[in-house]
Amino acid sequence: MTRPNILFLSIEDLNDWIAPLGGHPDTITPNLTRLARHSVVFERAYAAAPACSPSRAATLYGRNPWETGIYGNAHRPNHAFPRGRGLSLVGGLQSAGYQTFGAGKVFHVLKGQFDHDEWTEYHGQEPDSFAPISRSQKSGALGSNSDFGPAPDDTPQYDELNTDWITRRMTGGAEGQFWALGLYRPHLPFIVPKRFFDQLPAVVADPPGLGANGFAPDNAAPLAGLPRPAMSFVRQNAGLGKALHAHGEYKAFLKAYLASISYADALLGRVLDRMDEQGLWGNTIVVLWSDHGWQLGEKLAFRKFTLWERALRVPLFIGGPGIAPGRAGDPVSLTDIAPTLFSLAGLPAPGRFTGQDMAPLLRGEAQALRGHALSVWGHDLMSDRPKLAFSARSRDFRFIRYWTGHEELYDHRADPFEHANLLQAPDDGALAAVVRAHRAMLPVAPCPPVNTAPPRRRWQAARKMSPAQSTTTSSGGKPLKPTDE
């Protein structure tokens, strides 16, 4: 039996501004549109957490953060998923006979953050291996990671080297190959070749969901009706928005994010060209996803790190042999990717995966999906008493419950940008059934964070759950903080 290849494409920090999801009016994403024509596009796909490490761990191990204890970027996934056991999607496919090739940011972060033995070959050119570009923006005082602006077109780019490396391994006639490419842009700093800035309007449009703030961080209107813990998420990264506003650089920052999306889209085009040249479409399952969304001033929020739609909704496309292109409207989670890929490859999904297998839906069979997607975020994630908040996204509603007991509810049929919290006033009973149904979706007894228990207890807990990889250093060797990018 011919074993299909799998092309696994992740794009860091890519929100839903792309053309196939309705996006920002100035976004230029022809290659995402091109891939969408080959795929089922999930209109309501959500990250398990609005941060890189917990989202990528949930995706690659098929388990939610509250099942593993991996809640923040500073958590060590190898405490929940011991190395050497092949417990990730990559390791499981390798154990089933796949050759596994990876380049770029697939796991979080880079070197030392994953089990290299799960890869037949891995290429990890890192962003800071290239000469830094000096900052010209006034708001660059926030640090180089918040820099943005055009680079010379001939500047070496990390993502380009990784794209070229993986495409050279995608050859016609291949069977049983797993090719993973993790594009780093549009992650900060938003520095990409100048030509991607030049193709955009001189002044780009505001975000579709910007709403009443338009953009002024001292305007309290966007925060009306929000409970105190929700506002604490906004304040956590308020410095970026305030600096951009103070220096009149908000629109320039938006433009840099859009240019970074276009840059990633152009690299995706190289991969799709290779698929065409090598005749790989007939025997290759293609998955494209992002680890979480990104906020650019909606509700005054910047970066990710909230439980609202813009931080959690992500692109998810799946295509391949036997999959009729189309659109799927039910909410799904990134944790559903791993079991679905096993099924599409004709392999039994490991019992450790708790995501749902969506393969029947993709093959055109009738399938009732779970009907909601859950996400988690909070404060004090490294402590033994984390403050956890959970979001449940159904087809029509988003419900959020904070550690304080405060709640939010948004009706997406009338309020797609979540401007009006329906629970800001005492409930008159009309929403009681909706709130009860969504409360019932939330985890009952979340697992404690992996790094808080003594080593032996951590090891014993890990044996009862599921396994993985990673350390807690950035590519520069410095310890990561829970809110690091």
C-alpha positions in Angstrom: 0.0 0.0 0.0 1.3 3.4 -0.9 1.9 5.6 2.1 1.1 9.3 1.6 3.6 12.0 2.2 2.6 14.7 4.8 3.5 18.4 4.3 3.2 20.1 7.6 3.3 23.9 7.4 3.1 26.2 10.4 3.2 30.0 10.2 4.0 31.8 13.5 1.7 34.5 14.9 -0.6 34.5 11.8 -4.0 35.7 12.7 -7.2 35.5 10.5 -6.5 38.6 8.4 -5.8 36.4 5.4 -8.0 36.4 2.3 -9.5 32.9 2.7 -10.8 33.9 6.2 -12.1 37.3 5.2 -9.2 39.1 6.7 -7.8 42.6 6.6 -8.7 44.5 3.4 -5.0 45.2 2.6 -3.6 41.7 3.2 -1.9 40.3 0.1 -2.0 36.4 0.4 -2.4 34.9 -3.1 -0.6 31.7 -2.1 -2.8 31.1 0.9 -5.7 31.5 -1.4 -4.0 29.1 -3.8 -3.6 26.5 -1.1 -7.2 27.0 0.1 -8.4 25.9 -3.4 -6.8 22.5 -2.7 -8.0 22.2 0.9 -10.8 22.1 3.4 -10.6 25.5 5.1 -11.7 25.4 8.7 -13.5 28.7 9.3 -13.5 28.4 13.1 -10.1 26.8 14.1 -8.7 27.8 17.5 -5.4 27.5 19.5 -5.5 25.7 22.8 -3.6 28.7 24.3 -2.6 32.2 23.1 1.2 31.6 23.4 3.7 29.7 21.4 4.9 26.9 23.7 1.6 25.7 25.1 -0.1 25.9 21.7 2.6 24.1 19.8 2.9 21.4 22.6 -0.9 20.9 22.4 -0.8 20.7 18.6 2.2 18.4 18.3 1.2 16.1 21.1 -2.6 16.1 20.6 -3.3 17.0 24.2 -4.6 20.2 25.8 -2.6 22.4 28.3 -4.9 21.5 31.2 -4.1 17.8 30.5 -0.4 18.2 30.4 0.4 21.2 32.6 2.1 23.1 29.8 0.4 26.5 30.1 3.1 29.1 29.4 6.2 29.7 27.2 8.5 29.1 30.2 7.2 25.6 30.8 9.3 22.7 29.9 7.3 20.3 27.7 9.8 17.4 28.4 8.5 17.3 32.0 5.2 16.2 30.6 6.5 14.4 27.6 9.8 12.6 28.3 12.3 12.5 25.4 13.2 9.4 23.6 9.7 7.9 23.5 8.5 9.1 20.2 5.3 10.6 21.7 4.8 13.6 19.5 3.2 13.7 16.1 6.7 13.6 14.6 7.9 10.8 16.7 4.8 8.8 16.2 5.0 9.0 12.5 8.7 8.1 12.6 7.9 5.0 14.7 5.3 4.1 12.0 8.0 4.1 9.3 7.9 7.7 8.1 11.1 9.6 7.3 10.8 12.9 9.1 12.4 16.1 7.8 12.0 19.5 9.5 13.1 23.1 9.2 12.5 26.3 11.1 10.2 26.7 14.1 8.1 23.6 14.3 8.4 22.9 18.0 9.0 25.8 20.5 11.6 27.4 20.3 14.5 26.1 18.4 17.7 24.3 19.4 17.4 22.3 22.6 13.6 22.7 22.7 12.7 19.4 21.1 13.9 15.8 20.7 16.2 15.8 17.6 16.0 12.0 17.5 12.5 12.2 16.3 13.8 13.7 13.1 15.5 11.9 10.3 17.1 15.3 9.5 16.4 18.7 10.9 17.6 22.1 9.7 17.4 25.0 12.2 18.8 28.2 10.9 18.0 30.7 13.6 16.9 34.3 13.3 19.7 35.8 15.4 22.3 34.0 13.3 22.1 36.9 10.9 23.3 40.5 11.4 20.7 42.6 13.3 19.1 45.5 11.5 19.5 48.8 13.4 16.3 50.3 14.7 15.0 53.5 13.2 11.6 53.6 14.8 11.2 55.8 17.9 9.2 53.1 19.6 12.1 50.7 19.1 13.0 51.8 22.7 10.8 48.9 23.7 13.6 46.6 22.5 14.7 44.9 19.4 11.9 42.3 19.6 9.4 45.1 18.9 11.3 46.5 16.0 9.6 46.8 12.6 10.3 48.2 9.2 11.8 47.3 5.8 15.1 45.5 5.3 17.2 45.7 2.1 15.9 43.2 -0.4 19.2 41.3 -0.3 19.3 40.8 3.5 19.7 37.1 4.4 16.5 35.8 5.9 16.1 32.9 8.2 12.8 31.8 6.7 14.1 31.7 3.2 17.0 29.4 4.0 14.6 27.0 5.8 12.1 27.1 3.0 14.8 26.3 0.4 16.1 23.5 2.6 12.8 21.7 3.0 11.8 22.1 -0.7 15.0 20.4 -1.8 13.8 17.3 0.1 10.4 17.3 -1.5 11.0 15.1 -4.6 8.7 13.4 -7.0 8.0 9.8 -6.4 8.5 10.1 -2.7 6.4 8.0 -0.3 6.1 8.0 3.4 7.9 11.3 3.8 7.0 13.9 6.5 8.1 17.4 5.6 7.7 20.1 8.2 8.4 23.8 7.7 7.9 26.3 10.4 7.9 29.9 9.1 8.9 32.5 11.8 7.3 35.5 10.2 5.0 37.3 10.9 6.5 36.9 14.4 8.1 40.1 15.8 10.3 41.8 14.9 8.3 42.8 11.8 11.4 43.2 9.6 11.1 41.8 6.0 12.4 42.8 2.6 11.4 46.2 1.4 9.5 45.0 -1.6 6.8 43.5 0.7 6.2 47.0 2.1 6.2 48.6 -1.3 3.3 46.5 -2.6 1.0 47.8 0.2 -0.9 51.1 0.3 1.0 54.1 1.7 -1.5 54.1 4.6 -3.1 50.8 5.4 -6.6 50.4 6.8 -7.4 49.9 10.5 -8.0 46.4 11.7 -11.6 45.3 10.9 -12.4 44.8 14.6 -10.7 47.9 16.0 -14.0 49.4 17.1 -14.3 52.5 19.3 -10.7 53.1 20.2 -9.4 54.0 16.8 -6.5 53.9 18.0 -6.0 55.7 21.4 -4.8 53.7 24.4 -6.1 56.3 26.9 -9.7 55.8 25.6 -11.5 53.5 28.0 -14.5 52.8 25.7 -13.1 49.5 24.3 -12.8 48.2 27.8 -16.4 48.9 28.9 -18.1 45.9 30.3 -14.9 43.9 30.8 -14.2 42.3 34.2 -11.0 43.2 36.1 -9.0 40.1 35.2 -9.7 40.6 31.5 -8.3 44.1 31.7 -5.2 42.7 33.5 -4.5 40.7 30.3 -4.6 44.0 28.3 -2.4 45.8 30.7 0.2 43.0 30.6 1.3 44.2 27.1 0.0 47.7 27.1 3.4 49.3 26.7 3.7 48.5 23.0 0.4 50.1 22.1 1.2 53.2 24.2 4.6 53.7 22.6 3.2 53.3 19.1 0.5 55.8 19.8 2.9 58.3 21.5 5.2 58.3 18.5 2.5 58.2 15.8 3.7 54.8 14.5 0.6 52.7 14.9 -0.2 52.6 11.2 3.4 51.9 10.3 3.3 49.0 12.7 0.2 47.6 11.1 1.8 47.9 7.7 4.9 46.0 9.0 2.6 43.2 10.2 0.8 43.0 6.8 4.2 43.1 5.0 5.4 40.2 7.2 2.2 38.2 6.3 2.9 38.8 2.6 6.5 37.7 3.1 5.4 34.4 4.6 2.8 34.0 1.9 5.5 34.4 -0.8 7.6 31.6 0.9 4.5 29.4 0.9 4.4 30.0 -2.8 7.8 28.5 -3.2 6.6 25.4 -1.4 3.5 25.1 -3.6 5.6 25.7 -6.7 7.7 22.7 -5.7 4.5 20.6 -5.2 3.6 21.5 -8.8 7.0 20.9 -10.3 7.4 17.5 -8.6 3.9 16.3 -9.1 3.3 15.7 -5.4 -0.4 16.7 -5.0 -1.7 13.2 -5.7 0.2 11.6 -2.9 0.7 14.3 -0.3 -1.5 15.4 2.6 -1.0 19.1 3.2 -1.7 20.8 6.5 -1.3 24.5 7.2 -1.8 26.1 10.6 -0.7 28.9 12.9 0.0 28.5 16.6 -2.3 31.4 17.6 -3.6 34.8 16.4 -2.3 38.3 17.0 -3.9 41.5 18.2 -3.1 44.9 16.9 -5.2 47.2 19.1 -8.5 45.5 19.3 -9.8 46.1 22.8 -6.5 48.0 23.2 -4.8 44.6 23.3 -1.4 43.9 21.5 0.4 40.6 20.8 -1.5 37.5 21.8 -2.1 36.6 25.5 -5.8 37.1 25.8 -8.8 34.7 25.3 -10.5 36.8 22.6 -11.2 35.9 19.0 -8.2 37.7 17.4 -5.7 36.0 19.7 -7.1 32.5 19.3 -8.6 32.1 15.8 -6.1 30.7 13.4 -5.9 29.5 9.8 -6.2 25.7 9.4 -6.2 24.2 6.0 -6.1 20.4 5.3 -6.0 19.0 1.8 -4.8 15.9 0.0 -5.8 12.7 -1.8 -9.5 11.9 -1.2 -10.2 15.3 0.4 -12.7 17.4 -1.6 -11.8 21.1 -1.2 -14.5 23.1 0.7 -15.2 24.9 3.9 -16.0 23.6 7.4 -17.9 25.8 9.9 -17.8 23.9 13.2 -15.3 25.0 15.8 -12.2 22.8 16.0 -9.0 22.9 17.9 -5.4 22.6 16.9 -5.2 19.5 19.1 -7.3 17.8 16.5 -4.5 17.9 13.9 -2.4 15.0 15.2 -5.1 12.3 15.4 -6.5 13.5 12.0 -3.2 13.1 10.3 -2.7 9.6 11.7 -6.1 8.6 10.4 -5.5 10.2 6.9 -2.2 8.3 6.7 -4.0 5.0 7.4 -2.5 4.7 10.9 -4.2 4.1 14.2 -4.1 7.2 16.3 -2.3 6.7 19.6 -4.6 6.6 22.6 -2.7 9.4 24.2 -4.2 11.9 21.8 -7.3 13.5 23.1 -8.0 15.7 20.1 -10.8 14.5 17.7 -10.2 12.7 14.5 -11.7 14.8 11.7 -10.7 12.5 8.9 -14.3 11.3 8.2 -15.4 14.9 7.7 -12.5 15.5 5.4 -13.4 12.5 3.3 -16.9 13.7 2.9 -18.6 11.4 5.4 -21.2 12.5 7.8 -19.5 13.3 11.1 -20.7 15.1 14.2 -17.8 17.1 15.6 -17.4 18.1 19.2 -19.0 21.4 18.4 -16.7 23.7 20.5 -13.1 24.5 21.0 -11.5 25.3 24.4 -8.5 27.5 25.2 -6.7 28.6 28.4 -4.5 31.5 29.6 -3.8 33.1 32.9 -1.3 34.7 35.4 1.3 33.1 37.7 1.6 30.2 35.3 4.9 29.0 36.9 3.5 28.9 40.4 1.7 26.0 42.2 -1.4 28.2 42.3 -1.8 29.5 38.8 -4.7 31.9 38.0 -6.3 30.1 35.0 -9.0 31.5 32.7 -10.8 29.3 30.1 -12.6 30.1 26.9 -15.2 28.0 25.2 -15.9 28.8 21.6 -19.1 27.3 20.1 -20.4 28.1 16.7 -22.4 31.1 17.8 -20.8 32.2 21.1 -17.6 32.8 22.9 -17.7 32.3 26.7 -14.8 33.1 29.0 -14.6 32.3 32.7 -11.8 33.8 34.8 -10.2 32.5 38.0 -12.1 35.1 39.9 -15.5 33.8 38.7 -16.0 36.8 36.4 -17.4 35.8 33.0 -17.8 37.2 29.5 -20.2 36.1 26.7 -20.2 37.3 23.1 -22.8 36.5 20.4 -20.8 36.1 17.2 -23.9 36.2 15.0 -24.4 39.8 15.9 -21.0 40.8 17.3 -18.2 39.1 15.4 -15.5 41.4 16.9 -16.6 40.9 20.5 -17.4 44.5 21.4 -20.4 43.8 23.7 -20.0 41.5 26.7 -23.5 40.3 27.3 -22.8 39.5 30.9 -21.7 43.0 31.9 -25.1 43.5 33.5 -26.9 41.1 35.8 -28.4 38.3 33.8 -32.1 38.6 33.4 -32.4 34.9 32.7 -32.5 35.1 28.9 -28.9 33.9 28.6 -29.0 31.4 31.5 -29.2 28.3 29.3 -26.4 29.6 27.0 -24.1 30.3 30.0 -24.9 26.9 31.6 -24.1 25.0 28.4 -20.8 26.8 28.0 -19.8 26.4 31.6 -20.3 22.6 31.2 -17.7 22.6 28.4 -14.9 23.8 30.6 -12.3 21.5 32.2 -13.4 20.3 35.7 -10.0 19.6 37.3 -7.1 21.2 35.3 -3.7 19.6 35.7 -1.2 21.7 37.7 1.7 23.4 35.8 4.5 20.9 35.0 7.3 22.9 36.6 5.9 23.4 40.1 6.0 19.8 41.5 9.3 18.4 42.9 11.2 16.4 40.3 10.1 12.9 41.4 6.4 13.9 41.5 6.8 15.6 38.1 8.2 12.3 36.7 5.5 10.2 38.2 2.8 12.6 36.9 4.3 12.5 33.5 4.2 8.7 33.4 0.4 8.9 33.9 -0.1 11.4 31.2 1.8 11.9 27.9 5.3 12.7 26.7 7.6 15.3 24.8 10.6 17.5 24.6 12.2 20.9 25.1 14.2 23.1 27.5 13.5 26.5 28.7 16.1 28.7 27.0 15.6 31.0 24.1 17.7 30.7 20.9 20.0 33.2 22.5 20.5 31.1 25.6 18.6 33.4 28.0 15.8 32.0 30.2 12.4 32.6 28.8 9.8 34.4 30.8 6.1 33.3 30.8 5.1 36.2 28.5 8.1 35.9 26.2 7.4 35.7 22.5 
